Amino acid sequence: MAGVVLPALLAGLTMLLVIYNRPGFTGERIKNPDSYSLHIKITAPDGTIIYAGNGEETTSFFVFGAAQAATGYAAWVFGKQEAFHVALTDYPNIGTNKKRLVVFFSRMGYVRKLAYEEANRSGAETYEVKSPERTEGTLGFWWCGRYGMHKWQMPIEPVSVSLADYEHVTICTPIWVFSVAAPMRSFCAQAAGKIKEADYILVHHQGSTYKSAADEMDALLGLERTGLRSVQCRKGQYKVV
């Protein structure tokens, strides 16, 4: 919000300064001692009143405009997220190595893309953690936020893969409110003692490594990870932290 508010405020102050300093323009400020309000009037050289009022309506216009800007930006971001698409057919090497597994949970497809890339690189099979809760789309963002804020586990579909059959498992999860995503938290709790060896790929919006989230996953799974890759993702653009 500061990125919208501060430039608008500076622009407004600059405009007033320019008007006051233009030849022929006059400004008048009258303080009302009874209401402690300030009346402002700006007059052009031809006598036209450019502005007259106490400034309260301009504050309302400013707040409304800032709210519109924030809403428009959010709608644009959500639109970009919902348009993101990943095709399994683009990764032909997935499933060629029966000793490795990539487990992932993905709301919008960003984690799915990294999971497929890792599985394609190593030849691993893939397993997607799914939840009966509303997780997809813009409405899913708000619903999942509750779980993220409280660090709750989220109900997931029964794990249908034999985790003990794999020599190595890579777990890919988004970060929700600075912690492990709720569905993956549930998976790790259910997978405790069943995974021989694991490394993690964490996907998030910020520039942190989120080592604390990886430590939580270690504790839930009852093991010590062999590796951690923390990836910042913004509008489909990835950067390893």
N, C-alpha and C positions, 0 to 999 in steps of 0.2 A: 504493500500500500504506500510505503514511503516513496517508492519510485514514481508514483502518480501524484501524490499530494505535494511533495516538495517542489517539483518543477512547475506545477500549476500555481502554487503560492508565489514562487519567485517571478513567474510570468505576470501575475496580477500586480505585484508590487512594482515591477519594472514599468508596466503600462501606466500606472498612476504617476510615477516619477516623470515619465516622458510627457504625459498630459500637462502636469503642473509646470513643466519647464518650456512648453511651447509658447511662443509669443502670442499674446492676446487671450490665452486661456486663464481663467481664474478659478481658484478653489476656496471654498468657505467651510469652516468647521464651527458649529455652534453647539455648545454643551448645555443640556437641559439640567438645571440644578435639582429639579423635583424628581425626575426619573433616572438621573445619572446616565442618560443616554447621550449619544453624540450624533448630531445631524450633519450630514455631509452634502455639499452641493458643488458640482463642477460645471462651469459655464463656458461655452465656446465664444469666439470673438463676435459672432453675429447675434449673440444673446440667447442662442439655443442652449437649453439646460441638458447637458450630457448625462448627468446623474444627479438624483436628489433622493436622499433616504438616510436611514440610520445604519445601513450596512448589514442588517439582519437577513434581508432577502438574498443578498449576495452570498452570505454564508450558506444558506439553504441550497442555492444553486450550485455552489462549489461542492458541498457534501453529496448532493444528488449526482453531479457529474463524476465525482470520484467513484461513487458506488457503481455508476454505469460502466466506467472504465474497468473496474475490478471484475464486474460480472462478465463483461465482454471478453476480458483476458481469460477468465476461468472457462468460459464456453469454448473459446478457441483451443485451449489446452486439452479439455475433455474431448473435443472433436478430433484432435490429432491422435489422442490415445485410442479412441474407438476405431479409428481408421487403420491402425497398425495391424499388419498381417504377416504371419510366418507360415511357410508351406513345408511340410515334412518331406515332400518329394525333392526338395532342393538339397537334401543331405543323404546321399546314397550309401554312405559308409556306416550309418547307424545300424546296430544289431549284428555286426560281423564279429564282435568279440564277446563271447558268452560269459566271460569271466568278470566283466565290468558292467556297472549299472549307473545310470544318471537318473536321480530322483529330482523332480522339480514341482513347484507350485507357481502358477502364473495367472494373474488376474487379467492383464491386458495384452499379453504376448511378449513383453520385453524380456522376462526371465526365460520364457520358452525358447526364444531365439538363442540366448547364450547356452541353454541346456542342449539344444540341438547341435550347436557348433561344437561343444565339448564332446558330445557323444559321437559326432561325425569324426572328430579328431582321433579319439581313442577307439572307435568302433563299438562303444558300449551300447547296451540296450537302454531303453528309457522307460521310466514309470512316472506318470503324472498323479500327483496328489490332488484329489477333488473333494469338494465340500458341498453338502446339500444346501448350505446357506447361500444367500444372495451375495455373490462376490464380483460378478462381471458388470461392466459398464459404469456410468456415472453414479447411479443409485448404489451400486455395490461399493463404490469408494466411501460413501458416507456410512454404510452399514458396517463395513470392515473397520472403519475408524474407531468404532466403539470397542472392538476387540483389541485393536492396537493400543489404545489409551490405557486400557485396564490390564493389558498383557494376559488376556484370557487365552485358553485353548479354544479352538473352534471344531465343531463336529466335522469329521471327515468320513468318506466312504471307506469300508473295510480294506485294509492293505491286501492286495490280491497277488503279490509277488513274494517268492521265498527269498528273503534278504540274505539268509545264511549261505545261499548257493554261490554268492559272488565274492571274489577275492577283494574287490575294491568298489566302493560306492562314492560317487560325487553327488553332493546335495546342493541344489540351487534354490535359493529362496529370496524373495524381496524383503526389504526392511520396512516394517510398519511402525511408525512413531518411535524410531530409534531402537527397535528391537526386532526379534525374529517374527515373521508373519505368523499369525495365529494358526492357520492350517498346518504349517510346517512344524510349529511347536507341538501340535498334537501328534504329527507323524513321528517326530523324534522320541516322544514319550512312549509311543506304541512300539517303536523299533529298538528300544533299549535292550542291549545284550544280544541283538540279532545280527549286527553289522560288524564284520571283522576289521575293516579299515575304511576310513573316510576322509575326504577333503571337502571344502565348502566353497561355493561361489555366492557371494552376497551382492544383491543389486539394489541400488538406492538412488536418491536424488542429490544427496549431499556429498561433501568431499571427504568424509570420514572413512576409516577402515572398518569400523564397527566390530572391533575385536571382542567387545563384551558380548555381542550377539553370538559370535562363534564360541566363546567360552560357555555360554548357556547351552548351546547345542551339544558341546562336549559333555556337559554335566547330564543332560537328558539322555544321551545315547550311551553314556558310561564308557567313553573312550577318549583318546587324545588324537585330535585331527593330524593328518599328515601334511596338510596345506590349506592355505586360505587365499582366495582371490576376491578383492573388494572392487566392485565396478560401479562407477557413477553413470547413471543413465538419465538423460534429459531429452525428451521428445524424440526418442529413438536413436540418439547419438551416445555412444559408449566411450568411457574413459576409465582405464584401470587406475585405481588410487594407490 
